[in-house]
Amino acid sequence: MLKGHLVFQDYAAAQWFFHLREIARHADTLRASDEEPSETIKDLITALREFLEMYGEALCEETILDSSQQRCETIRNSSLSDAYGSYLVLFDHSERHLRKSYDE
């Protein structure tokens, strides 16, 4: 641990909301949903689904924020469209936590 093996993990965990936001912001630059997704996109879709299988119950709110739906709309027509539902749940959860930190 003293060699910095977990440094990237610490950074990634602290910044994941911003990464989710950037993916949604730039999803229109990804391939269209009717094209075959790249291996990287397939891996991301798999990771999203596996994460939600493990932690989904703790993340799901009764309703999704309108702002989360609006920000994730670009995902619907991108090569991430197969993961739209999973992505939206994760994005909404992070959006709520970010708002809570500003409200406190």
N, CA, C and O atoms as CSV, one atom per row, in Angstrom:
chain,resi,resn,atom,element,x,y,z
A,1,MET,N,N,0.818,-1.181,0.000
A,1,MET,CA,C,0.000,0.000,0.000
A,1,MET,C,C,0.872,1.258,0.000
A,1,MET,O,O,0.464,2.279,-0.555
A,2,LEU,N,N,2.011,1.214,0.583
A,2,LEU,CA,C,2.884,2.376,0.629
A,2,LEU,C,C,3.473,2.723,-0.733
A,2,LEU,O,O,4.055,3.795,-0.900
A,3,LYS,N,N,3.332,1.849,-1.686
A,3,LYS,CA,C,3.869,2.092,-3.018
A,3,LYS,C,C,2.869,2.794,-3.931
A,3,LYS,O,O,3.166,3.014,-5.105
A,4,GLY,N,N,1.702,3.149,-3.426
A,4,GLY,CA,C,0.729,3.886,-4.222
A,4,GLY,C,C,-0.186,3.037,-5.067
A,4,GLY,O,O,-0.776,3.539,-6.024
A,5,HIS,N,N,-0.325,1.768,-4.747
A,5,HIS,CA,C,-1.148,0.873,-5.559
A,5,HIS,C,C,-2.622,1.272,-5.578
A,5,HIS,O,O,-3.327,0.966,-6.538
A,6,LEU,N,N,-3.090,1.940,-4.549
A,6,LEU,CA,C,-4.507,2.293,-4.475
A,6,LEU,C,C,-4.760,3.766,-4.796
A,6,LEU,O,O,-5.893,4.234,-4.684
A,7,VAL,N,N,-3.745,4.483,-5.183
A,7,VAL,CA,C,-3.896,5.906,-5.457
A,7,VAL,C,C,-4.896,6.153,-6.577
A,7,VAL,O,O,-5.768,7.012,-6.442
A,8,PHE,N,N,-4.789,5.430,-7.660
A,8,PHE,CA,C,-5.719,5.643,-8.763
A,8,PHE,C,C,-7.142,5.306,-8.339
A,8,PHE,O,O,-8.084,5.995,-8.729
A,9,GLN,N,N,-7.306,4.259,-7.550
A,9,GLN,CA,C,-8.635,3.887,-7.081
A,9,GLN,C,C,-9.230,5.017,-6.233
A,9,GLN,O,O,-10.411,5.334,-6.374
A,10,ASP,N,N,-8.438,5.619,-5.367
A,10,ASP,CA,C,-8.908,6.740,-4.563
A,10,ASP,C,C,-9.330,7.908,-5.447
A,10,ASP,O,O,-10.372,8.524,-5.222
A,11,TYR,N,N,-8.521,8.204,-6.444
A,11,TYR,CA,C,-8.847,9.282,-7.372
A,11,TYR,C,C,-10.139,8.964,-8.121
A,11,TYR,O,O,-11.027,9.811,-8.217
A,12,ALA,N,N,-10.244,7.761,-8.646
A,12,ALA,CA,C,-11.407,7.383,-9.441
A,12,ALA,C,C,-12.688,7.459,-8.614
A,12,ALA,O,O,-13.708,7.959,-9.089
A,13,ALA,N,N,-12.636,6.972,-7.401
A,13,ALA,CA,C,-13.823,7.002,-6.547
A,13,ALA,C,C,-14.245,8.430,-6.229
A,13,ALA,O,O,-15.437,8.732,-6.183
A,14,ALA,N,N,-13.284,9.296,-6.014
A,14,ALA,CA,C,-13.595,10.690,-5.694
A,14,ALA,C,C,-14.121,11.452,-6.903
A,14,ALA,O,O,-14.838,12.440,-6.743
A,15,GLN,N,N,-13.784,11.017,-8.090
A,15,GLN,CA,C,-14.135,11.748,-9.308
A,15,GLN,C,C,-15.198,11.076,-10.159
A,15,GLN,O,O,-15.511,11.583,-11.236
A,16,TRP,N,N,-15.763,9.966,-9.730
A,16,TRP,CA,C,-16.638,9.195,-10.610
A,16,TRP,C,C,-17.842,9.983,-11.079
A,16,TRP,O,O,-18.279,9.807,-12.216
A,17,PHE,N,N,-18.403,10.861,-10.227
A,17,PHE,CA,C,-19.541,11.647,-10.670
A,17,PHE,C,C,-19.179,12.497,-11.884
A,17,PHE,O,O,-19.948,12.584,-12.841
A,18,PHE,N,N,-18.022,13.114,-11.839
A,18,PHE,CA,C,-17.610,13.980,-12.937
A,18,PHE,C,C,-17.368,13.182,-14.223
A,18,PHE,O,O,-17.616,13.673,-15.325
A,19,HIS,N,N,-16.892,11.973,-14.071
A,19,HIS,CA,C,-16.703,11.114,-15.237
A,19,HIS,C,C,-18.062,10.716,-15.836
A,19,HIS,O,O,-18.223,10.709,-17.056
A,20,LEU,N,N,-19.020,10.391,-14.990
A,20,LEU,CA,C,-20.368,10.060,-15.471
A,20,LEU,C,C,-20.976,11.246,-16.221
A,20,LEU,O,O,-21.592,11.085,-17.275
A,21,ARG,N,N,-20.791,12.426,-15.659
A,21,ARG,CA,C,-21.338,13.632,-16.286
A,21,ARG,C,C,-20.697,13.878,-17.653
A,21,ARG,O,O,-21.383,14.258,-18.601
A,22,GLU,N,N,-19.399,13.663,-17.754
A,22,GLU,CA,C,-18.704,13.865,-19.032
A,22,GLU,C,C,-19.119,12.838,-20.081
A,22,GLU,O,O,-19.244,13.166,-21.260
A,23,ILE,N,N,-19.331,11.606,-19.655
A,23,ILE,CA,C,-19.795,10.587,-20.599
A,23,ILE,C,C,-21.145,10.994,-21.168
A,23,ILE,O,O,-21.360,10.919,-22.378
A,24,ALA,N,N,-22.060,11.428,-20.299
A,24,ALA,CA,C,-23.381,11.861,-20.769
A,24,ALA,C,C,-23.260,13.079,-21.675
A,24,ALA,O,O,-23.971,13.195,-22.673
A,25,ARG,N,N,-22.368,13.971,-21.326
A,25,ARG,CA,C,-22.208,15.206,-22.111
A,25,ARG,C,C,-21.677,14.932,-23.512
A,25,ARG,O,O,-22.015,15.642,-24.459
A,26,HIS,N,N,-20.854,13.913,-23.640
A,26,HIS,CA,C,-20.210,13.624,-24.923
A,26,HIS,C,C,-20.730,12.350,-25.589
A,26,HIS,O,O,-20.127,11.865,-26.547
A,27,ALA,N,N,-21.822,11.814,-25.101
A,27,ALA,CA,C,-22.343,10.555,-25.648
A,27,ALA,C,C,-22.699,10.673,-27.116
A,27,ALA,O,O,-22.665,9.681,-27.845
A,28,ASP,N,N,-23.041,11.876,-27.561
A,28,ASP,CA,C,-23.402,12.036,-28.972
A,28,ASP,C,C,-22.217,11.827,-29.898
A,28,ASP,O,O,-22.400,11.667,-31.105
A,29,THR,N,N,-21.007,11.825,-29.356
A,29,THR,CA,C,-19.829,11.563,-30.184
A,29,THR,C,C,-19.539,10.071,-30.296
A,29,THR,O,O,-18.695,9.654,-31.089
A,30,LEU,N,N,-20.245,9.267,-29.494
A,30,LEU,CA,C,-20.097,7.816,-29.580
A,30,LEU,C,C,-20.881,7.321,-30.777
A,30,LEU,O,O,-21.687,8.056,-31.348
A,31,ARG,N,N,-20.652,6.102,-31.150
A,31,ARG,CA,C,-21.371,5.525,-32.292
A,31,ARG,C,C,-22.873,5.533,-32.054
A,31,ARG,O,O,-23.335,5.502,-30.914
A,32,ALA,N,N,-23.608,5.573,-33.121
A,32,ALA,CA,C,-25.069,5.523,-33.032
A,32,ALA,C,C,-25.499,4.174,-32.465
A,32,ALA,O,O,-24.766,3.190,-32.558
A,33,SER,N,N,-26.684,4.138,-31.881
A,33,SER,CA,C,-27.154,2.929,-31.214
A,33,SER,C,C,-27.381,1.762,-32.176
A,33,SER,O,O,-27.422,0.611,-31.743
A,34,ASP,N,N,-27.529,2.042,-33.472
A,34,ASP,CA,C,-27.746,0.947,-34.417
A,34,ASP,C,C,-26.443,0.361,-34.955
A,34,ASP,O,O,-26.470,-0.575,-35.754
A,35,GLU,N,N,-25.312,0.899,-34.528
A,35,GLU,CA,C,-24.013,0.361,-34.928
A,35,GLU,C,C,-23.486,-0.541,-33.833
A,35,GLU,O,O,-23.887,-0.423,-32.675
A,36,GLU,N,N,-22.603,-1.427,-34.192
A,36,GLU,CA,C,-21.986,-2.338,-33.215
A,36,GLU,C,C,-21.065,-1.538,-32.290
A,36,GLU,O,O,-20.156,-0.860,-32.769
A,37,PRO,N,N,-21.287,-1.606,-30.964
A,37,PRO,CA,C,-20.419,-0.862,-30.042
A,37,PRO,C,C,-19.000,-1.433,-30.002
A,37,PRO,O,O,-18.781,-2.615,-30.269
A,38,SER,N,N,-18.063,-0.579,-29.668
A,38,SER,CA,C,-16.675,-1.017,-29.536
A,38,SER,C,C,-16.527,-1.911,-28.302
A,38,SER,O,O,-17.430,-1.987,-27.469
A,39,GLU,N,N,-15.403,-2.572,-28.198
A,39,GLU,CA,C,-15.146,-3.427,-27.035
A,39,GLU,C,C,-15.111,-2.595,-25.753
A,39,GLU,O,O,-15.550,-3.064,-24.704
A,40,THR,N,N,-14.602,-1.382,-25.823
A,40,THR,CA,C,-14.549,-0.506,-24.650
A,40,THR,C,C,-15.960,-0.184,-24.175
A,40,THR,O,O,-16.236,-0.222,-22.976
A,41,ILE,N,N,-16.846,0.131,-25.102
A,41,ILE,CA,C,-18.231,0.438,-24.744
A,41,ILE,C,C,-18.912,-0.812,-24.185
A,41,ILE,O,O,-19.658,-0.725,-23.209
A,42,LYS,N,N,-18.663,-1.961,-24.787
A,42,LYS,CA,C,-19.230,-3.211,-24.268
A,42,LYS,C,C,-18.755,-3.464,-22.839
A,42,LYS,O,O,-19.538,-3.883,-21.986
A,43,ASP,N,N,-17.476,-3.208,-22.580
A,43,ASP,CA,C,-16.935,-3.387,-21.231
A,43,ASP,C,C,-17.586,-2.420,-20.240
A,43,ASP,O,O,-17.878,-2.793,-19.104
A,44,LEU,N,N,-17.810,-1.186,-20.671
A,44,LEU,CA,C,-18.456,-0.200,-19.806
A,44,LEU,C,C,-19.888,-0.614,-19.492
A,44,LEU,O,O,-20.326,-0.510,-18.346
A,45,ILE,N,N,-20.616,-1.080,-20.494
A,45,ILE,CA,C,-21.989,-1.542,-20.291
A,45,ILE,C,C,-22.011,-2.710,-19.308
A,45,ILE,O,O,-22.852,-2.750,-18.409
A,46,THR,N,N,-21.102,-3.649,-19.474
A,46,THR,CA,C,-21.013,-4.793,-18.557
A,46,THR,C,C,-20.702,-4.332,-17.144
A,46,THR,O,O,-21.306,-4.814,-16.186
A,47,ALA,N,N,-19.763,-3.404,-17.008
A,47,ALA,CA,C,-19.391,-2.900,-15.683
A,47,ALA,C,C,-20.564,-2.184,-15.007
A,47,ALA,O,O,-20.793,-2.359,-13.810
A,48,LEU,N,N,-21.298,-1.388,-15.767
A,48,LEU,CA,C,-22.471,-0.707,-15.206
A,48,LEU,C,C,-23.491,-1.712,-14.692
A,48,LEU,O,O,-24.014,-1.571,-13.587
A,49,ARG,N,N,-23.765,-2.716,-15.493
A,49,ARG,CA,C,-24.754,-3.717,-15.096
A,49,ARG,C,C,-24.301,-4.513,-13.874
A,49,ARG,O,O,-25.087,-4.753,-12.957
A,50,GLU,N,N,-23.042,-4.917,-13.866
A,50,GLU,CA,C,-22.524,-5.678,-12.723
A,50,GLU,C,C,-22.533,-4.842,-11.452
A,50,GLU,O,O,-22.861,-5.342,-10.376
A,51,PHE,N,N,-22.172,-3.569,-11.577
A,51,PHE,CA,C,-22.182,-2.679,-10.413
A,51,PHE,C,C,-23.593,-2.569,-9.847
A,51,PHE,O,O,-23.786,-2.639,-8.633
A,52,LEU,N,N,-24.571,-2.398,-10.721
A,52,LEU,CA,C,-25.946,-2.261,-10.245
A,52,LEU,C,C,-26.522,-3.569,-9.721
A,52,LEU,O,O,-27.388,-3.560,-8.846
A,53,GLU,N,N,-26.053,-4.682,-10.245
A,53,GLU,CA,C,-26.489,-5.964,-9.676
A,53,GLU,C,C,-26.033,-6.070,-8.228
A,53,GLU,O,O,-26.752,-6.613,-7.390
A,54,MET,N,N,-24.851,-5.561,-7.929
A,54,MET,CA,C,-24.306,-5.648,-6.579
A,54,MET,C,C,-24.872,-4.572,-5.653
A,54,MET,O,O,-25.170,-4.854,-4.492
A,55,TYR,N,N,-25.023,-3.346,-6.152
A,55,TYR,CA,C,-25.350,-2.208,-5.294
A,55,TYR,C,C,-26.645,-1.488,-5.662
A,55,TYR,O,O,-26.993,-0.486,-5.039
A,56,GLY,N,N,-27.350,-1.983,-6.653
A,56,GLY,CA,C,-28.515,-1.286,-7.180
A,56,GLY,C,C,-29.602,-0.961,-6.176
A,56,GLY,O,O,-30.167,0.133,-6.213
A,57,GLU,N,N,-29.903,-1.878,-5.289
A,57,GLU,CA,C,-30.964,-1.624,-4.313
A,57,GLU,C,C,-30.666,-0.403,-3.459
A,57,GLU,O,O,-31.572,0.361,-3.127
A,58,ALA,N,N,-29.426,-0.220,-3.110
A,58,ALA,CA,C,-29.042,0.918,-2.274
A,58,ALA,C,C,-29.047,2.227,-3.055
A,58,ALA,O,O,-29.118,3.301,-2.458
A,59,LEU,N,N,-28.973,2.152,-4.369
A,59,LEU,CA,C,-28.882,3.356,-5.193
A,59,LEU,C,C,-30.220,3.854,-5.701
A,59,LEU,O,O,-30.380,5.049,-5.951
A,60,CYS,N,N,-31.171,2.971,-5.857
A,60,CYS,CA,C,-32.431,3.322,-6.514
A,60,CYS,C,C,-33.304,4.191,-5.612
A,60,CYS,O,O,-33.560,3.855,-4.456
A,61,GLU,N,N,-33.747,5.298,-6.159
A,61,GLU,CA,C,-34.699,6.187,-5.501
A,61,GLU,C,C,-36.082,5.885,-6.061
A,61,GLU,O,O,-36.213,5.173,-7.056
A,62,GLU,N,N,-37.102,6.421,-5.427
A,62,GLU,CA,C,-38.459,6.178,-5.912
A,62,GLU,C,C,-38.661,6.758,-7.304
A,62,GLU,O,O,-39.258,6.119,-8.171
A,63,THR,N,N,-38.169,7.951,-7.510
A,63,THR,CA,C,-38.292,8.585,-8.816
A,63,THR,C,C,-36.937,9.149,-9.233
A,63,THR,O,O,-36.119,9.528,-8.395
A,64,ILE,N,N,-36.726,9.194,-10.509
A,64,ILE,CA,C,-35.492,9.764,-11.066
A,64,ILE,C,C,-35.698,11.266,-11.227
A,64,ILE,O,O,-36.750,11.703,-11.692
A,65,LEU,N,N,-34.709,12.046,-10.848
A,65,LEU,CA,C,-34.785,13.498,-11.007
A,65,LEU,C,C,-34.941,13.870,-12.481
A,65,LEU,O,O,-34.335,13.245,-13.351
A,66,ASP,N,N,-35.746,14.877,-12.753
A,66,ASP,CA,C,-35.900,15.358,-14.128
A,66,ASP,C,C,-34.559,15.796,-14.706
A,66,ASP,O,O,-34.273,15.555,-15.879
A,67,SER,N,N,-33.742,16.439,-13.880
A,67,SER,CA,C,-32.437,16.911,-14.362
A,67,SER,C,C,-31.538,15.744,-14.763
A,67,SER,O,O,-30.760,15.860,-15.709
A,68,SER,N,N,-31.638,14.631,-14.058
A,68,SER,CA,C,-30.846,13.448,-14.406
A,68,SER,C,C,-31.322,12.882,-15.740
A,68,SER,O,O,-30.507,12.510,-16.584
A,69,GLN,N,N,-32.628,12.818,-15.928
A,69,GLN,CA,C,-33.163,12.315,-17.186
A,69,GLN,C,C,-32.729,13.199,-18.351
A,69,GLN,O,O,-32.360,12.696,-19.412
A,70,GLN,N,N,-32.772,14.500,-18.154
A,70,GLN,CA,C,-32.373,15.427,-19.217
A,70,GLN,C,C,-30.898,15.281,-19.554
A,70,GLN,O,O,-30.529,15.245,-20.728
A,71,ARG,N,N,-30.057,15.196,-18.537
A,71,ARG,CA,C,-28.617,15.087,-18.778
A,71,ARG,C,C,-28.234,13.765,-19.427
A,71,ARG,O,O,-27.235,13.697,-20.143
A,72,CYS,N,N,-29.009,12.722,-19.189
A,72,CYS,CA,C,-28.684,11.399,-19.718
A,72,CYS,C,C,-29.382,11.100,-21.041
A,72,CYS,O,O,-29.220,10.008,-21.586
A,73,GLU,N,N,-30.138,12.029,-21.554
A,73,GLU,CA,C,-30.884,11.793,-22.791
A,73,GLU,C,C,-29.946,11.426,-23.948
A,73,GLU,O,O,-30.322,10.646,-24.823
A,74,THR,N,N,-28.740,11.977,-23.956
A,74,THR,CA,C,-27.791,11.678,-25.037
A,74,THR,C,C,-27.411,10.197,-25.057
A,74,THR,O,O,-27.028,9.666,-26.100
A,75,ILE,N,N,-27.516,9.538,-23.914
A,75,ILE,CA,C,-27.161,8.121,-23.815
A,75,ILE,C,C,-28.122,7.266,-24.654
A,75,ILE,O,O,-27.716,6.255,-25.226
A,76,ARG,N,N,-29.379,7.669,-24.724
A,76,ARG,CA,C,-30.406,6.888,-25.437
A,76,ARG,C,C,-30.052,6.609,-26.892
A,76,ARG,O,O,-30.365,5.535,-27.405
A,77,ASN,N,N,-29.410,7.549,-27.558
A,77,ASN,CA,C,-29.124,7.407,-28.989
A,77,ASN,C,C,-27.661,7.120,-29.278
A,77,ASN,O,O,-27.199,7.284,-30.408
A,78,SER,N,N,-26.951,6.702,-28.276
A,78,SER,CA,C,-25.534,6.391,-28.459
A,78,SER,C,C,-25.319,4.891,-28.367
A,78,SER,O,O,-26.266,4.127,-28.178
A,79,SER,N,N,-24.088,4.485,-28.499
A,79,SER,CA,C,-23.791,3.061,-28.375
A,79,SER,C,C,-23.929,2.570,-26.937
A,79,SER,O,O,-23.796,1.375,-26.676
A,80,LEU,N,N,-24.191,3.476,-26.009
A,80,LEU,CA,C,-24.464,3.098,-24.620
A,80,LEU,C,C,-25.959,2.893,-24.362
A,80,LEU,O,O,-26.364,2.679,-23.220
A,81,SER,N,N,-26.771,2.955,-25.400
A,81,SER,CA,C,-28.224,2.889,-25.220
A,81,SER,C,C,-28.676,1.614,-24.507
A,81,SER,O,O,-29.678,1.638,-23.792
A,82,ASP,N,N,-27.965,0.515,-24.684
A,82,ASP,CA,C,-28.321,-0.730,-23.992
A,82,ASP,C,C,-28.185,-0.607,-22.486
A,82,ASP,O,O,-28.799,-1.369,-21.740
A,83,ALA,N,N,-27.398,0.333,-22.043
A,83,ALA,CA,C,-27.168,0.521,-20.614
A,83,ALA,C,C,-27.862,1.769,-20.085
A,83,ALA,O,O,-27.568,2.208,-18.974
A,84,TYR,N,N,-28.778,2.350,-20.862
A,84,TYR,CA,C,-29.404,3.606,-20.466
A,84,TYR,C,C,-30.016,3.523,-19.064
A,84,TYR,O,O,-29.773,4.400,-18.236
A,85,GLY,N,N,-30.791,2.501,-18.793
A,85,GLY,CA,C,-31.436,2.370,-17.487
A,85,GLY,C,C,-30.433,2.288,-16.353
A,85,GLY,O,O,-30.593,2.951,-15.328
A,86,SER,N,N,-29.417,1.492,-16.528
A,86,SER,CA,C,-28.381,1.354,-15.506
A,86,SER,C,C,-27.625,2.662,-15.317
A,86,SER,O,O,-27.361,3.092,-14.194
A,87,TYR,N,N,-27.286,3.276,-16.429
A,87,TYR,CA,C,-26.546,4.539,-16.384
A,87,TYR,C,C,-27.368,5.611,-15.681
A,87,TYR,O,O,-26.840,6.372,-14.869
A,88,LEU,N,N,-28.655,5.671,-15.992
A,88,LEU,CA,C,-29.525,6.683,-15.402
A,88,LEU,C,C,-29.624,6.520,-13.889
A,88,LEU,O,O,-29.566,7.510,-13.159
A,89,VAL,N,N,-29.770,5.303,-13.414
A,89,VAL,CA,C,-29.840,5.057,-11.968
A,89,VAL,C,C,-28.549,5.515,-11.292
A,89,VAL,O,O,-28.595,6.191,-10.264
A,90,LEU,N,N,-27.423,5.160,-11.848
A,90,LEU,CA,C,-26.142,5.532,-11.264
A,90,LEU,C,C,-25.928,7.048,-11.331
A,90,LEU,O,O,-25.477,7.659,-10.362
A,91,PHE,N,N,-26.248,7.638,-12.457
A,91,PHE,CA,C,-26.104,9.079,-12.619
A,91,PHE,C,C,-27.006,9.815,-11.628
A,91,PHE,O,O,-26.569,10.771,-10.987
A,92,ASP,N,N,-28.253,9.381,-11.499
A,92,ASP,CA,C,-29.192,10.016,-10.586
A,92,ASP,C,C,-28.702,9.945,-9.147
A,92,ASP,O,O,-28.799,10.915,-8.396
A,93,HIS,N,N,-28.180,8.799,-8.778
A,93,HIS,CA,C,-27.641,8.646,-7.423
A,93,HIS,C,C,-26.507,9.641,-7.182
A,93,HIS,O,O,-26.462,10.296,-6.140
A,94,SER,N,N,-25.611,9.751,-8.127
A,94,SER,CA,C,-24.484,10.670,-7.952
A,94,SER,C,C,-24.955,12.123,-7.972
A,94,SER,O,O,-24.416,12.954,-7.241
A,95,GLU,N,N,-25.944,12.438,-8.790
A,95,GLU,CA,C,-26.509,13.793,-8.852
A,95,GLU,C,C,-27.107,14.184,-7.500
A,95,GLU,O,O,-26.915,15.305,-7.031
A,96,ARG,N,N,-27.826,13.260,-6.885
A,96,ARG,CA,C,-28.431,13.531,-5.568
A,96,ARG,C,C,-27.357,13.774,-4.510
A,96,ARG,O,O,-27.506,14.662,-3.671
A,97,HIS,N,N,-26.289,13.001,-4.545
A,97,HIS,CA,C,-25.216,13.187,-3.566
A,97,HIS,C,C,-24.493,14.505,-3.783
A,97,HIS,O,O,-24.123,15.179,-2.822
A,98,LEU,N,N,-24.295,14.868,-5.013
A,98,LEU,CA,C,-23.650,16.148,-5.290
A,98,LEU,C,C,-24.523,17.301,-4.797
A,98,LEU,O,O,-24.015,18.244,-4.190
A,99,ARG,N,N,-25.804,17.235,-5.048
A,99,ARG,CA,C,-26.724,18.276,-4.570
A,99,ARG,C,C,-26.725,18.344,-3.054
A,99,ARG,O,O,-26.718,19.429,-2.472
A,100,LYS,N,N,-26.734,17.161,-2.408
A,100,LYS,CA,C,-26.752,17.125,-0.964
A,100,LYS,C,C,-25.503,17.795,-0.392
A,100,LYS,O,O,-25.591,18.509,0.607
A,101,SER,N,N,-24.361,17.578,-1.004
A,101,SER,CA,C,-23.127,18.163,-0.491
A,101,SER,C,C,-23.147,19.687,-0.632
A,101,SER,O,O,-22.549,20.390,0.182
A,102,TYR,N,N,-23.835,20.204,-1.665
A,102,TYR,CA,C,-23.943,21.654,-1.819
A,102,TYR,C,C,-24.982,22.246,-0.876
A,102,TYR,O,O,-24.858,23.397,-0.458
A,103,ASP,N,N,-26.006,21.466,-0.540
A,103,ASP,CA,C,-27.066,21.950,0.335
A,103,ASP,C,C,-26.658,21.991,1.805
A,103,ASP,O,O,-27.254,22.718,2.599
A,104,GLU,N,N,-25.660,21.222,2.157
A,104,GLU,CA,C,-25.249,21.142,3.576
A,104,GLU,C,C,-24.417,22.316,4.003
A,104,GLU,O,O,-24.000,22.389,5.159
